[in-house]
Amino acid sequence: MTRAFALALPALAVLALAGPVAAEDCTTLATQLEMNQCAGRNFDAADTALNQTWRAVTARLAGDAAGLGKLKAAERAWVAFRDAECTFQSMGVEGGSIYPMIWTECRETLTRERAATLQGYLACEEGDLPCPLPPQ
């Protein structure tokens, strides 16, 4: 089993059990405005889940100023990447009424993936040398 897969398993289990984090089905809505707003709510839910996981990760790094600094630098870089990637992915519909939905859905997807990555760090075990967090 690869390390990335092993890290993702606990995160996927947590996300699967987290009912409020599940995305709302926006495909049944009548107007593009409603679909755009729905995508926004889904992103907000994903962002809330990410922030909860972030707090747990930073709590594990309490007292490790260097580790917190590296985590914050990584997170700033990740946010810049996420937004640039989503701008790139949605450039085919730029200027259209569907653009906000496509861009926001991309941000939701990448945010959920980042939350899963951080959640995986929380599952570090003693002796897991490449894991950035100390075991609980």
C-alpha positions as CSV (number, residue, x, y, z in Angstrom):
1,M,0.0,0.0,0.0
2,T,1.4,3.4,-0.9
3,R,1.9,6.0,1.7
4,A,-0.5,8.4,0.0
5,F,-3.2,5.8,-0.1
6,A,-2.6,4.8,3.5
7,L,-2.9,8.5,4.6
8,A,-6.0,8.9,2.6
9,L,-7.9,6.0,4.0
10,P,-8.7,7.4,7.4
11,A,-9.6,10.7,5.8
12,L,-12.0,9.2,3.4
13,A,-13.6,7.2,6.2
14,V,-14.1,10.4,8.2
15,L,-15.5,12.3,5.2
16,A,-17.8,9.4,4.3
17,L,-19.3,9.4,7.8
18,A,-19.6,13.2,8.0
19,G,-23.2,13.7,6.8
20,P,-23.2,17.6,7.0
21,V,-20.2,17.7,4.7
22,A,-21.9,15.9,1.9
23,A,-22.4,18.0,-1.2
24,E,-25.9,19.2,-2.0
25,D,-27.2,18.0,-5.4
26,C,-27.3,21.2,-7.5
27,T,-28.4,19.5,-10.8
28,T,-32.1,19.6,-10.0
29,L,-32.3,23.3,-9.7
30,A,-34.1,25.4,-12.3
31,T,-31.9,28.4,-13.0
32,Q,-28.2,29.0,-13.4
33,L,-28.3,31.5,-10.5
34,E,-29.7,28.8,-8.2
35,M,-27.0,26.3,-9.4
36,N,-24.3,28.9,-8.8
37,Q,-25.6,29.6,-5.3
38,C,-25.8,25.9,-4.6
39,A,-22.2,25.4,-5.7
40,G,-21.3,28.2,-3.3
41,R,-23.0,26.5,-0.4
42,N,-21.2,23.2,-1.3
43,F,-17.9,25.1,-1.3
44,D,-18.7,26.7,2.0
45,A,-19.4,23.3,3.5
46,A,-16.1,21.9,2.2
47,D,-14.2,25.0,3.4
48,T,-15.8,24.6,6.9
49,A,-14.6,20.9,7.0
50,L,-11.1,22.0,5.9
51,N,-11.0,24.6,8.6
52,Q,-12.0,22.1,11.3
53,T,-9.3,19.7,10.1
54,W,-6.8,22.6,10.0
55,R,-7.6,23.4,13.6
56,A,-6.9,19.8,14.6
57,V,-3.6,19.7,12.7
58,T,-2.4,23.0,14.1
59,A,-3.3,21.8,17.6
60,R,-1.1,18.8,17.1
61,L,1.7,21.2,16.1
62,A,1.3,23.4,19.2
63,G,4.7,24.3,20.6
64,D,6.4,23.6,17.3
65,A,6.8,27.1,15.8
66,A,8.9,25.9,12.9
67,G,6.4,23.2,12.0
68,L,3.5,25.7,12.2
69,G,5.4,28.1,10.0
70,K,6.0,25.4,7.4
71,L,2.4,24.3,7.5
72,K,1.2,27.9,7.1
73,A,3.6,28.4,4.1
74,A,2.3,25.2,2.5
75,E,-1.3,26.3,3.1
76,R,-0.7,29.7,1.5
77,A,0.9,28.0,-1.5
78,W,-1.9,25.5,-1.7
79,V,-4.6,28.2,-1.7
80,A,-2.8,30.0,-4.5
81,F,-2.5,26.8,-6.4
82,R,-6.2,25.9,-5.9
83,D,-7.4,29.2,-7.1
84,A,-5.1,29.3,-10.1
85,E,-5.9,25.7,-11.1
86,C,-9.6,26.4,-10.9
87,T,-9.2,29.6,-13.0
88,F,-7.4,27.5,-15.6
89,Q,-9.9,24.6,-15.5
90,S,-12.8,27.0,-16.0
91,M,-11.3,29.2,-18.7
92,G,-13.4,27.5,-21.3
93,V,-16.6,29.0,-19.9
94,E,-15.1,32.3,-18.7
95,G,-17.6,35.1,-19.2
96,G,-20.6,32.8,-19.2
97,S,-23.2,32.5,-16.6
98,I,-22.0,29.0,-15.8
99,Y,-18.5,30.2,-15.0
100,P,-19.1,30.8,-11.2
101,M,-20.5,27.3,-10.8
102,I,-17.7,25.6,-12.7
103,W,-15.0,27.6,-10.8
104,T,-16.6,27.1,-7.4
105,E,-17.1,23.4,-8.0
106,C,-13.4,23.1,-8.8
107,R,-12.6,24.9,-5.6
108,E,-14.9,22.6,-3.6
109,T,-13.3,19.5,-5.1
110,L,-9.7,20.6,-4.4
111,T,-10.7,21.8,-0.9
112,R,-12.2,18.4,-0.1
113,E,-9.0,16.8,-1.3
114,R,-6.9,19.1,0.9
115,A,-9.1,18.3,3.9
116,A,-8.6,14.6,3.2
117,T,-4.8,15.1,3.0
118,L,-4.7,17.0,6.3
119,Q,-7.0,14.4,7.9
120,G,-4.5,11.7,6.8
121,Y,-1.8,13.5,8.7
122,L,-3.8,13.2,11.8
123,A,-3.6,9.4,11.5
124,C,0.2,9.4,11.8
125,E,1.5,6.5,13.9
126,E,4.7,6.2,15.9
127,G,7.6,5.5,13.6
128,D,5.9,7.0,10.5
129,L,9.0,9.0,9.7
130,P,7.8,11.0,6.6
131,C,4.6,12.0,8.4
132,P,4.7,15.7,9.4
133,L,2.7,15.4,12.6
134,P,3.7,13.8,15.8
135,P,1.6,10.8,16.8
136,Q,-1.3,11.6,19.1
